[in-house]
Amino acid sequence: MKKEKVIVTAGFLVVTVSIVVWLTCGSTAAKAAVTADLAATPPMGWNSWNFFGVDVNERDVKETADALVKNGLRDLGYVYVTIDDCWQGGRDANGHIYPNPKTFPNGMKSLADYVHGKGLKFGIYTCAGEVTCNKKTASYGHERADAQTFAEWGVDFVKDDYCYGSGDLIETIRRYTEMGDALKATGRPIVFSICEWGQRSPWLWGRQAGGNMWRVSNDVPDMWDNPYGSGILGAIDTMVNIDKHAGPGGWNDPDMLVIGLDNKGYVKGGGCSDIEYRTQMSMWSMFSAPLIIGADVRRIRPAALAILSNAEVIAIDQDPLGKQAIRVARTGSTEVFKKPMSGGRIAVAFLNRGEEVSKMSISWQSLELKGETKCAIRDVWAHADLGTFSEKFSAEVQGHECKVIVMVPETESKQPAKGKEG
């Protein structure tokens, strides 16, 4: 989440040179790559911002934790419960950050204990700027102290925003490295989410700064698209051609899921159809993106819950190989994406950006398969085995729809792997 936009005019070459300088001059701790043990697969969970915004409070967070358990989302992997901006109360005489006593009367340690008691993990928000996006207390200049406080509270996930920060690339990296090092120094495994909106190409340096995920796009409102390149389609576009920078321990993050918001809550945009919500779920999973719910899961519609609960689609996102999909075909308003998976399987997404129904095909040659290779194919939204195919596969795709199949070459298995039906 952000309230201002910092424009960086440096070209790719300048950015790359600057990063090389930073890596050469930085500390040994900053240079060390993040181990794959933490965030070995893309983090999954819930964040308060999209629905509750500036009005987040202790009661709502507890009710959300309860709902994640009750509706089965926790057991599907949505375990991080993260409080976004506006929880802060200030700093005490010793410089220690504390929560707003009116909205979090029992303190963060008590709330973390409650969340942990539900079999979930606890996340919190801060900012690497002078103040947060809503001008609350930030961590700039207090990284060590705040990281230690977070660890003592039992925090498992830290989202670090960048409102009111420096526009200088090297200074940006330095600030995030300070927090990344501080979190590691606590000795507590804490997922570090870098949120500078992709304006300084964090996929190039986020891992070295200690990040486990880094935002590559502006905030995604609850909408399909707009003339400014925002919405679901805009976020998809930011993920193309940066696949080589994602993998176990560090992930490209196109922002939170708007599935189920239905134009309610703090972040609006007009809302999306369920077809469009399925497309977001499909493409985020193809991209091995973090799956962070923004909707009010206490009162979510059954159809939206079913989209978030599709275990076969989640399995694509959480595949241990950790590969981000690449685009292998593009014709007009249609695109095809390929994601290699463990066990020799291949996930393929057929994305129709247009308004009309389109007959889409992909050849084995485009997927780097031999034409005579036979593949068992499963439709993961229909939860149906479609049979065995060779040379090519075709599908009829509705406007704004994304159909996803999992292919299993005959040499790997005679039957495609199945997940739980959501």
JOJO-V850875 format. One record per pair of residues at least 12 apart in sequence whose ideal C-beta (glycine too) atoms are under 7 Angstrom apart, sorted by the first residue. I is the first residue (numbers start at 1). J is the second residue. D is the distance in Angstrom with one decimal. If there is no record, write none. Layout:
I/J/D  I/J/D
This chain:
1/49/5.0  1/84/6.2  1/85/6.3  1/133/5.7  1/161/6.5  1/219/5.9  2/133/5.4  2/161/6.6  2/163/5.4  2/197/5.8  2/219/6.4  3/133/4.5  3/163/5.6  4/163/5.8  6/167/4.8  6/199/5.9  8/167/6.4  8/199/5.4  8/200/5.7  10/169/6.6  15/169/6.4  15/201/5.6  15/204/6.9  18/169/5.0  18/170/5.8  19/204/5.7  19/205/5.3  22/170/5.5  22/173/5.4  23/208/6.4  26/177/6.7  29/181/4.9  30/177/4.4  30/181/6.4  30/208/6.4  30/209/6.9  31/208/6.3  33/207/5.7  33/208/6.7  34/207/5.4  34/210/6.2  34/211/6.9  34/212/6.1  34/249/4.7  34/250/5.6  35/249/6.0  36/248/3.7  36/249/3.9  38/189/5.3  38/191/6.2  38/212/5.9  38/249/6.5  39/191/5.4  39/212/3.9  39/213/6.7  39/249/5.7  39/251/6.8  40/248/4.9  40/249/6.7  41/318/4.5  41/320/6.6  41/322/6.8  42/251/4.9  42/288/5.4  42/289/5.9  42/290/4.6  42/291/6.5  42/317/5.8  42/318/6.9  43/80/5.7  43/157/6.9  43/191/5.5  43/213/6.4  43/290/4.7  44/77/4.4  44/78/4.8  44/79/6.4  44/80/6.8  44/290/6.9  44/291/4.5  45/78/5.3  45/79/5.7  45/80/2.8  45/81/6.2  45/82/6.2  45/123/6.8  45/292/5.6  46/64/6.2  46/68/6.4  46/78/6.2  46/81/5.6  46/82/6.9  46/292/6.7  46/293/4.5  46/297/6.4  47/82/4.6  47/84/5.6  47/256/5.7  47/292/5.1  47/294/6.0  48/61/6.8  48/82/6.8  48/83/5.3  48/84/4.8  49/84/3.7  49/85/6.9  49/266/6.8  49/267/6.8  49/294/6.7  50/256/5.9  50/258/6.7  50/261/6.0  50/265/6.0  50/266/6.4  50/267/4.3  50/294/2.9  50/295/7.0  51/261/6.8  51/265/3.5  51/266/6.1  51/294/6.1  51/295/6.0  51/296/4.7  52/265/6.9  52/266/6.2  53/266/2.7  54/86/4.5  54/134/5.9  56/83/5.8  56/84/6.6  56/86/5.9  56/87/6.3  57/103/4.1  57/104/6.9  58/103/6.5  58/104/4.7  58/105/6.6  58/106/6.4  58/111/5.8  61/81/6.6  61/83/6.0  61/111/6.3  62/114/5.7  63/298/5.5  64/81/6.4  64/297/6.0  64/298/6.4  65/81/5.3  65/114/6.7  65/115/5.1  65/118/4.8  65/120/5.6  66/118/7.0  67/297/4.6  67/298/4.4  68/81/7.0  68/120/6.4  68/297/6.0  69/118/5.3  69/119/7.0  71/297/6.4  71/305/6.1  72/309/6.4  73/297/6.4  73/308/6.6  73/309/6.8  74/119/6.1  74/120/6.0  76/309/5.9  76/311/6.3  76/314/5.9  77/314/6.2  77/318/6.4  78/293/6.3  79/120/5.2  79/121/5.0  80/121/4.9  80/123/4.9  80/156/6.8  80/157/4.8  81/115/5.1  81/120/5.2  81/121/6.9  81/122/6.0  81/123/6.3  82/123/3.0  82/124/6.7  82/125/6.9  82/157/5.6  82/159/6.1  83/123/6.9  83/124/5.5  83/125/6.1  84/125/4.6  84/159/6.9  85/125/5.3  85/132/5.1  85/133/5.7  85/134/5.1  85/136/6.2  86/134/5.5  86/136/6.0  87/99/5.3  87/100/6.3  87/104/6.1  87/125/7.0  88/100/6.5  88/136/4.3  88/137/4.3  89/101/5.9  90/137/5.5  91/137/6.1  95/142/6.5  95/145/5.9  96/145/6.5  96/149/5.9  97/137/5.8  97/146/5.5  97/149/5.8  108/153/4.4  109/153/4.8  109/154/6.3  112/153/5.3  112/154/3.6  112/155/6.6  113/154/6.6  116/154/6.4  121/156/3.8  121/157/6.3  122/154/5.9  122/155/5.7  122/156/5.4  123/155/6.7  123/156/6.3  123/157/3.2  123/158/7.0  123/159/6.7  124/150/6.1  124/155/5.1  124/158/6.1  125/159/4.8  125/161/6.8  126/138/6.2  126/139/4.2  126/146/6.3  126/158/6.4  126/160/5.6  127/139/6.5  127/160/6.7  127/161/4.2  127/162/6.8  127/163/5.9  128/140/5.6  128/160/5.4  128/162/5.5  128/165/5.5  128/175/4.3  128/176/6.0  128/179/6.5  129/162/5.8  129/163/4.9  129/164/3.6  129/165/3.8  130/164/4.5  131/164/5.5  132/161/6.3  132/163/6.2  133/161/5.8  133/163/3.8  139/179/6.4  140/175/6.5  143/178/4.4  143/179/4.7  143/182/4.3  144/182/4.8  147/179/6.7  147/182/3.6  147/183/4.9  147/185/6.9  147/186/5.4  148/186/5.7  150/190/6.9  151/186/3.7  151/188/4.2  151/190/6.9  155/190/6.1  156/190/6.0  156/191/6.6  157/190/6.6  157/191/4.4  157/193/6.7  158/183/6.3  158/190/5.7  158/192/5.7  158/193/6.6  159/193/4.3  159/195/5.6  160/176/6.6  160/179/5.5  160/192/7.0  160/193/6.6  160/194/6.0  160/195/6.1  161/195/4.7  162/195/6.4  162/196/4.0  162/197/7.0  169/200/5.2  172/196/6.3  172/200/5.5  173/205/5.4  173/209/5.7  176/194/5.5  176/209/4.2  176/211/6.9  177/209/4.5  177/210/6.3  180/192/5.5  180/209/5.0  180/210/1.9  180/211/6.4  181/210/6.2  183/210/6.6  184/210/6.4  191/212/4.8  192/210/5.3  192/211/5.2  192/212/5.3  193/212/6.8  193/213/5.0  194/206/5.1  194/209/6.7  194/211/4.1  194/214/4.1  194/215/6.8  195/215/4.7  196/215/6.5  197/215/5.4  197/217/6.9  197/218/5.3  198/215/5.7  198/216/4.1  198/217/5.3  198/238/6.1  202/214/3.9  202/215/7.0  203/216/6.1  203/242/4.9  203/245/3.9  203/252/5.7  204/245/6.8  206/250/6.4  207/250/4.2  211/250/6.2  212/249/6.4  212/250/5.8  213/250/6.9  213/251/4.5  213/253/4.5  213/290/5.2  214/252/6.9  214/253/5.9  215/253/4.9  215/255/6.3  216/238/4.9  216/239/6.5  216/242/6.6  216/252/5.0  216/253/6.3  216/254/5.9  217/234/6.7  217/235/4.6  217/238/4.2  217/254/5.0  217/255/5.6  218/230/6.2  219/255/5.9  220/232/6.6  220/235/4.9  220/254/7.0  220/255/4.2  220/256/6.7  220/258/6.0  221/267/5.9  221/268/6.7  221/269/3.2  222/258/4.4  222/261/4.3  222/263/5.6  222/267/6.3  222/268/5.7  222/269/4.0  222/270/6.8  222/271/5.5  222/272/6.3  223/269/3.5  223/270/5.0  223/272/6.5  224/272/5.7  224/276/5.0  224/400/6.2  231/269/6.8  232/276/6.3  232/279/6.5  232/280/4.9  233/353/6.3  235/254/4.0  235/255/5.9  236/283/5.3  238/254/6.1  239/252/6.0  239/254/5.4  239/287/4.9  240/327/5.6  243/324/3.8  243/325/7.0  243/326/5.3  246/288/5.8  246/324/4.4  247/322/4.7  248/322/4.5  251/288/6.2  251/289/6.5  251/290/5.8  252/287/6.8  252/289/6.5  252/324/6.5  253/289/6.2  253/290/5.2  254/284/6.7  254/287/6.9  254/289/5.5  256/292/4.5  256/294/4.3  257/280/6.1  257/284/6.6  257/291/6.2  257/292/6.3  257/293/5.4  257/294/6.0  258/272/6.7  258/280/6.6  258/294/5.9  259/277/4.3  259/280/6.0  259/281/6.1  259/295/6.4  259/304/5.6  259/307/5.4  259/308/5.7  260/295/3.4  260/300/4.6  260/301/6.4  260/304/3.3  260/308/6.8  261/294/6.1  261/295/5.0  262/301/6.9  265/296/6.4  267/294/6.9  273/400/7.0  274/303/5.4  274/307/6.8  275/398/6.2  275/400/5.4  275/401/5.1  276/400/5.1  277/304/6.4  277/307/5.4  278/307/5.4  278/381/6.6  278/402/6.7  279/351/6.9  279/400/6.2  279/401/6.3  279/402/4.0  281/307/5.3  281/308/6.9  281/310/6.9  281/313/5.8  282/313/6.4  282/349/5.7  282/402/4.1  282/404/5.0  283/349/6.5  283/351/6.8  283/402/6.0  284/317/6.8  285/313/5.0  285/314/6.7  285/316/4.5  285/317/3.6  286/316/6.5  286/325/4.0  286/337/5.4  286/339/5.1  286/347/6.2  286/349/4.8  287/324/5.2  287/325/5.6  288/317/6.1  288/322/5.9  288/323/6.6  288/324/4.8  291/317/5.9  293/308/6.3  306/422/5.7  309/422/3.9  310/381/7.0  310/422/3.6  311/419/4.2  311/420/3.7  311/422/5.2  312/380/3.9  312/383/6.7  312/419/3.6  313/380/5.5  313/404/6.7  315/419/4.6  316/339/6.7  316/341/7.0  316/347/4.9  319/341/4.6  319/342/5.6  320/342/5.5  321/340/6.4  321/341/5.7  321/342/4.5  323/339/5.8  323/340/4.9  325/337/4.2  325/338/6.1  325/339/3.8  325/349/6.7  326/338/6.0  328/366/5.0  328/367/6.6  329/362/6.1  329/366/5.6  333/352/6.6  333/353/4.4  333/354/3.3  334/351/6.8  334/352/5.4  334/358/5.3  334/360/5.3  335/351/4.6  335/353/7.0  336/348/6.6  336/349/7.0  336/350/5.7  336/360/6.8  336/362/4.9  337/349/4.4  337/351/6.8  338/367/5.7  343/412/6.2  343/417/7.0  344/409/5.9  344/412/3.7  345/406/5.7  345/407/6.7  345/408/5.3  345/412/6.9  345/417/6.5  346/367/6.4  346/407/4.5  347/404/6.4  347/406/5.3  348/362/6.3  348/405/5.2  348/407/6.3  349/402/5.5  349/404/4.9  350/395/5.2  350/397/5.1  350/402/6.7  350/403/4.6  351/402/4.7  352/397/4.2  352/398/6.6  352/399/5.9  352/400/6.7  352/401/5.4  354/399/5.7  355/399/4.4  356/399/5.6  357/396/6.2  357/398/5.6  357/399/6.5  358/397/5.3  359/394/6.4  359/396/5.6  360/394/6.7  360/395/5.5  360/397/5.3  361/392/5.5  361/393/6.9  361/394/4.2  362/392/6.4  362/393/5.9  363/391/6.7  363/392/4.6  364/391/5.6  364/392/6.4  369/409/6.9  371/390/6.9  371/391/4.9  372/390/6.1  373/390/6.3  373/409/5.4  373/410/6.8  374/388/5.2  374/390/4.9  374/410/4.2  375/388/6.8  375/389/5.7  375/407/4.3  375/408/6.2  375/409/5.3  375/410/6.8  376/388/5.3  376/408/4.7  376/414/6.7  376/415/5.9  376/416/4.8  377/389/5.7  377/393/6.2  377/405/5.1  377/407/5.4  377/416/6.9  378/405/6.4  378/406/5.0  378/416/4.1  378/418/6.9  379/403/7.0  379/405/5.7  380/404/5.1  380/405/6.9  380/406/5.9  381/403/6.8  381/404/6.3  383/421/4.8  385/416/6.5  393/405/7.0
